[in-house]
C-alpha cells in the first residue's frame, strides 16, 4: 500500500499536467454607468458558448481591490497548447462578442499562465471559492521564486488554507511573474494570509537570495452567474 501511495504522489504533478496546465485570462473594463449592460451582454455571450456546446470551462470574477478595482476577469483552465488552435467557431465567437459585450466595456488584455501543481494545494471547488486573494510576485529568477513558494506552501499546509494555486506567466505579460490564487469563503479567512509579505520576507532571508522584485495583492469575487461549465452552469 505504501508503495502505491508513493507512486501516486510521485506521478500526481505529471497526471495534472497531462490534463492541461495552461490557463488563459482576459481582462475587461466595463464602461462607466454601463456595468449592468456589460453583465447582461456577457451573460448573453455565455449563452452563445452554451448553445454551441463549447467544451471549455469559463470562470468569471470582479476585482474588488487594487488599481483594477471594478474590472472583470474571465479565465479558462486546464488546456494544452493545441486547444487554442481548435477553439469553437472563433469567427462566430468574435461576432457575438462584438454584438453583446464590446459595446459596454473595453477588452484590455489577454494573457496565459501555466499551472505549477507541485507547488499548489487544491480542492475540487477551489476556483469557485467566494473570494480569491491573488498574489503576484515579480522575481529575479523563476527557479528561485519557485523555491520560495515551495517553502511558503509548506507553511500554509499547516494552516486551514484549502486553495493555494500557483501559476507562472508564459505569454501576454512579463515572464518573471508567479501568481498565487488563495481561495476564501469569507473575509474572516483572509486572516490566514494577512501576513503573507512577512512570511515571504522571512523565507527569502533564509534562502539568502534577493528573489522578490515586487509583490502585489488583489481580491477577486467569484461570479457564478458569469461563469459556464460543460453541461451547464
For each residue, the residues with C-beta under 8 A, 3 or more apart:
1: 4 5
2: 5 6
3: 6 7
4: 1 7 8
5: 1 2 8 9
6: 2 3 9 10
7: 3 4 10 11
8: 4 5 11 12
9: 5 6 12
10: 6 7
11: 7 8 14 15
12: 8 9 15 16 117
13: 16 17 117 118
14: 11 17 18
15: 11 12 18 19
16: 12 13 19 21 115 117
17: 13 14 20 21 115 117
18: 14 15
19: 15 16 78
20: 17 77 78 79 80 83
21: 16 17 78 79 80 114 115 117
22: 78 79 80 81 83 84 112 113 114 115 170
23: 75 76 77 78 79 112 113 114 115 167
24: 75 76 79 84 110 111 112
25: 73 74 75 110 111 112 113
26: 73 74 75 107 109 110
27: 68 71 72 73 107 108 109 110
28: 38 42 71 72 73 74 101 105 106 107 108
29: 70 71 72 105 106 108
30: 34 35 38 39 70 71 72 104 105
31: 34 35 37 38 104 105 106
32: 35
33:
34: 30 31 37 38 104 105
35: 30 31 32 38 39 70
36: 39 40
37: 31 34 40 41 103 104
38: 28 30 31 34 35 41 42 72 101 104 105
39: 30 35 36 42 43 226
40: 36 37 43 44
41: 37 38 44 45 100 101 103 104 105
42: 28 38 39 45 46 60 72 100 101 226
43: 39 40 46 47 225 226
44: 40 41 47 48 96 100
45: 41 42 48 49 96 97 100 101
46: 42 43 49 50 58 226 227 228
47: 43 44 50 51
48: 44 45 51 52 92 93 96 100
49: 45 46 52 54 56 58 88 93 228
50: 46 47 53 54 228 232
51: 47 48
52: 48 49 88 89 92
53: 50 88
54: 49 50 58 88 228 230
55: 88 230
56: 49 76 79 83 87 88 230
57: 76 77 78 227 228 229 230
58: 46 49 54 74 75 76 227 228 229
59: 74 75 76 77 127 128 222 227
60: 42 72 73 74 222 223 226 227
61: 72 73 74 132 220 221 222 223
62: 70 71 72 73 220 221 223
63: 66 68 69 70 71 72 73 218 219 220
64: 69 131 218 219 220 221
65: 69 217 218 219
66: 63 69 216 217 218 219
67:
68: 27 63 71 218
69: 63 64 65 66
70: 29 30 35 62 63
71: 27 28 29 30 62 63 68 108
72: 27 28 29 30 38 42 60 61 62 63 105 226
73: 25 26 27 28 60 61 62 63 220
74: 25 26 28 58 59 60 61 226
75: 23 24 25 26 58 59
76: 23 24 56 57 58 59 79
77: 20 23 57 59 115 127
78: 19 20 21 22 23 57
79: 20 21 22 23 24 56 76 83 84
80: 20 21 22 83
81: 22 84 85
82: 85 86
83: 20 22 56 79 80 86 87
84: 22 24 79 81 87
85: 81 82
86: 82 83
87: 56 83 84 90 93
88: 49 52 53 54 55 56 93
89: 52 92 93
90: 87 93 94
91: 94 95
92: 48 52 89 95 96
93: 48 49 87 88 89 90 96 97
94: 90 91 97 98
95: 91 92 98 99
96: 44 45 48 92 93 99 100
97: 45 93 94 100 101 102
98: 94 95 101 102
99: 95 96 102 103
100: 41 42 44 45 48 96 97 103
101: 28 38 41 42 45 97 98 104 105 107
102: 97 98 99 105 107
103: 37 41 99 100
104: 30 31 34 37 38 41 101
105: 28 29 30 31 34 38 41 72 101 102
106: 28 29 31
107: 26 27 28 101 102 110
108: 27 28 29 71
109: 26 27 172 173
110: 24 25 26 27 107 172
111: 24 25 169 171 172 173
112: 22 23 24 25 169 170 171 172
113: 22 23 25 167 168 169 170 179
114: 21 22 23 167 168 169 170
115: 16 17 21 22 23 77 120 165 166 167
116: 119 120 146 149 166 167 168
117: 12 13 16 17 21 120 122
118: 13 150
119: 116 146 149 150 153 166
120: 115 116 117 153 164 165 166
121: 153 156 157 161 162 163 164 165
122: 117 126 163 164 165
123: 126 162 163
124:
125: 128 129
126: 122 123 129 162 163 165 181 183
127: 59 77 132 163 165 181 183 222
128: 59 125 222 224 227
129: 125 126 132 162 163 183 184 185 222
130: 184 185 186 221 222
131: 64 183 184 185 186 187 190 219 220 221 222
132: 61 127 129 163 181 182 183 184 219 220 222
133: 181 182 184 190 193 217 218 219
134: 179 180 181 182 217 218 219 220
135: 179 180 182 193 196 215 216 217
136: 177 178 179 180 215 216 217 218
137: 145 148 149 177 178 179 180 200 212 214 215
138: 174 176 177 212 213 214 215
139: 142 144 145 148 176 177 178 211 212 213
140: 144 145 176 209 210 211 212 213
141: 144 145 176 211
142: 139 145 146 168 175 176 178
143: 146 147
144: 139 140 141 147 148 207 209 211
145: 137 139 140 141 142 148 149 176 178 211 212
146: 116 119 142 143 149 150 168 178
147: 143 144 150 151 207
148: 137 139 144 145 151 152 200 203 204 207 211 212
149: 116 119 137 145 146 152 153 166 178 180
150: 118 119 146 147 153 154
151: 147 148 154 155 203 206 207
152: 148 149 155 156 180 196 199 200 203
153: 119 120 121 149 150 156 157 164 166
154: 150 151 157 158
155: 151 152 158 159 199 203
156: 121 152 153 159 161 164 192 193
157: 121 153 154 161
158: 154 155
159: 155 156 192
160: 189 192
161: 121 156 157 164 182 192 193
162: 121 123 126 129 183
163: 121 122 123 126 127 129 132 181 182 183
164: 120 121 122 153 156 161 180 181 182 183
165: 115 120 121 122 126 127 180 181 182 183
166: 115 116 119 120 149 153 178 179 180 181
167: 23 113 114 115 116 178 179 181
168: 113 114 116 142 146 177 178 179
169: 111 112 113 114 172 173 174 175 176 177 178 179
170: 22 112 113 114 175
171: 111 112
172: 109 110 111 112 169
173: 109 111 169 177
174: 138 169 177
175: 142 169 170
176: 138 139 140 141 142 145 169 213
177: 136 137 138 139 168 169 173 174
178: 136 137 139 142 145 146 149 166 167 168 169
179: 113 134 135 136 137 166 167 168 169
180: 134 135 136 137 149 152 164 165 166
181: 126 127 132 133 134 163 164 165 166 167
182: 132 133 134 135 161 163 164 165 193
183: 126 127 129 131 132 162 163 164 165
184: 129 130 131 132 133 187 189 190 192
185: 129 130 131 189
186: 130 131 189
187: 131 184 190
188: 191
189: 160 184 185 186 192
190: 131 133 184 187 193 194 219
191: 188 194
192: 156 159 160 161 184 189
193: 133 135 156 161 182 190 196
194: 190 191
195: 198 199
196: 135 152 193 199 200 217
197: 200 201 215
198: 195 201 202
199: 152 155 195 196 202 203
200: 137 148 152 196 197 203 204 212 215
201: 197 198 204 205 212
202: 198 199 205 206
203: 148 151 152 155 199 200 206 207
204: 148 200 201 207 209 210 211 212
205: 201 202 208
206: 151 202 203
207: 144 147 148 151 203 204 211
208: 205
209: 140 144 204
210: 140 204
211: 139 140 141 144 145 148 204 207
212: 137 138 139 140 145 148 200 201 204 215
213: 138 139 140 176
214: 137 138
215: 135 136 137 138 197 200 212
216: 66 135 136
217: 65 66 133 134 135 136 196
218: 63 64 65 66 68 133 134 136
219: 63 64 65 66 131 132 133 134 190
220: 61 62 63 64 73 131 132 134
221: 61 62 64 130 131
222: 59 60 61 127 128 129 130 131 132 227
223: 60 61 62 226 227
224: 128 227 233
225: 43 233
226: 39 42 43 46 60 72 74 223
227: 46 57 58 59 60 128 222 223 224 233
228: 46 49 50 54 57 58 233
229: 57 58 232 233
230: 54 55 56 57
231:
232: 50 229
233: 224 225 227 228 229
